[in-house]
């Protein structure tokens, strides 16, 4: 891999032009942490009893919103996501409620512009007021998603009363929704059929991904890292975003490799890689070795997880010994006049990228196995 193949961001190029390689490690570490400072606002609206608060809790994986069978939201209620204080989830009163009887009053009372996206919920048919809201949001070029909740109840009732299969019930509800939304544009007719109590079934995984997809890339990354890894889909989505970070760590390694001081690159590589691997583990919800969840796992799973419990750079350094050939070459070629630093950067980028990519794949496989083991134990209980 030649030096011209190492990706460089515009920010990195400006930093190098202004400061050379001074504080390059700190520069990349700041880039890797930028997701923590991004603000995201998501609003949920709908009539009383459709499950707005329950959906907020299901999305976050935490019980942050008050739930109830009666209307619990007369005024917009803000919930701060505990894992990321800059993510705000808003439980809005439904359009057509006493506090917001018409669209004009609703728009005055609720600042629709401030939300990144809105979820419009119903547990039956979408009413004319909700369709008016959708048209208003369309005119504002504001993203929104239709969500049909309590699908589990519909399936049970139809099966008990009419002996209908789950597939037939879902098909009929989708067709009813399409007919209900026929006056909207094709892009706004998609409805997500979900149950807040079953986050791995029906359209819930698709809904979570749809919320991410309507956000610009920085906000998508920030929200992805803030959500819990409680389903296979959530784990896979996180891995996709984590893989996009690898080049930044590898680029930091390559930049430091160009500094002509023996041993400096290896020391900084260990720091960067240790921090990144531990970040992967925290994102994929690996149980701590001293936790009750860990003690309940099989010996095979315990051994598999323990392999990734590397609290120190020294231990990761031992693993990097398998990449000794490229590391040795890196230290040697850095002192070759003119071409040395370019080649050294290439070696460092390639070895760091390859190591992190390999470990992320193994961490993903282990996280999925842990989730399967936990799910089986819950079912058996």
C-alpha positions, 0 to 999 in steps of 0.5 A: 500500500503506497502512501498515496493510498492512505486516506486523508481528510481535509481537516487532517491536511489543514492541520498538517499544513499549519502544525506539521506533525505536532500533536497529530495523535491528539488531533485524531483522538479529538476526531474520534471523540467528536460524536459525543458533542453532536446534538440530536433531537427526535420527536414522537407524536400521536394520540393518547394511548398509542405508545409514544412514551413506550417507544422512546423507552424502546428506542433508547433501551432505558425507562426514561419516559413515563408511560400510562394508559391515559394521555401523559403528555399535555405539553412537550416533554423532553427526555435526555438520553442518559448515555449521551446528554446531547441526544434529546427525545421529545414526547409531543402531545397529539394533534387534535388533543385539547391543548392542540386542537388544530394544525395552526395551534399545534405549529405555534405551540410546537417548534417543528423546525428544531427536530431532526425527525419526527415519528407519527404514531397510531395504533389503528388508522391514521386520522385526518389531523395526522395526515395534515401534519404529514403534509405540513412536514412535507412542505417544510422538507422535514423528515418524518416516519409513520409508525403503526404500534401494538402489532402484537395485540392485533396479531393475537386478536385476529388469530383468536377471533378470526383464526387468521395467520400472522402473515395474513394479519400483517398483509392486511394492515399494510394494505389498510395503511397504504389505502389510508395514506393514498393522498400522500406522495409515494415516499411518505407511504411507508409505515413501520409495523412494530411492538414496543415490547418486541424490539427484534421482531416485525419492523422495529429493527427497520424503524431504528435503521430508518431513524438513523438513515434520515440523519446526516452522517455525523448524527447517524454515527452519534446516535448509533454509538448511543443506542444499546446493543440489545438486538442482532441488528443493533450489533451489526449496525454498530459494527458498520459504523465502528468499521468506518472509524478504523481508517482514522486510527490507522491514519494516526498511526501512519502520521506518527510513523513518519516522525523520525524517532525510533520507538515512537510509532510503536508506543503511540500505536499501542495507546491508540489501538488499546483505546479503540479495542476497549471502545469496541468492547463497550459499544458491543456490550461485552459483560465484565468478568466480575459481572453476574451476566458473565458468571452465568455464561458457559465456560466456552463463552467465558474463555472467548470473552476473556481473550478480549479483556486486555486492560493494558497496552502491554497485553495488546502489544503482545498480540501485535507481535504477530505483525512484527515483520511489518513493524520491523520494516517500518522502523527500518525504512523510516530512515531511508532518505526521501522515501523513508517516511512515506513507506513507513507510513504505509506499513503502519497504516496497513498493519494497524488497519488490518489488526483492528479490522480483524479484531472487530470481526471477532468481537462482532462474532462473540457479541452475537454469540453472547446475545444468543446465549443470553436470549436462550437463558431468558427463554428457558427461564 
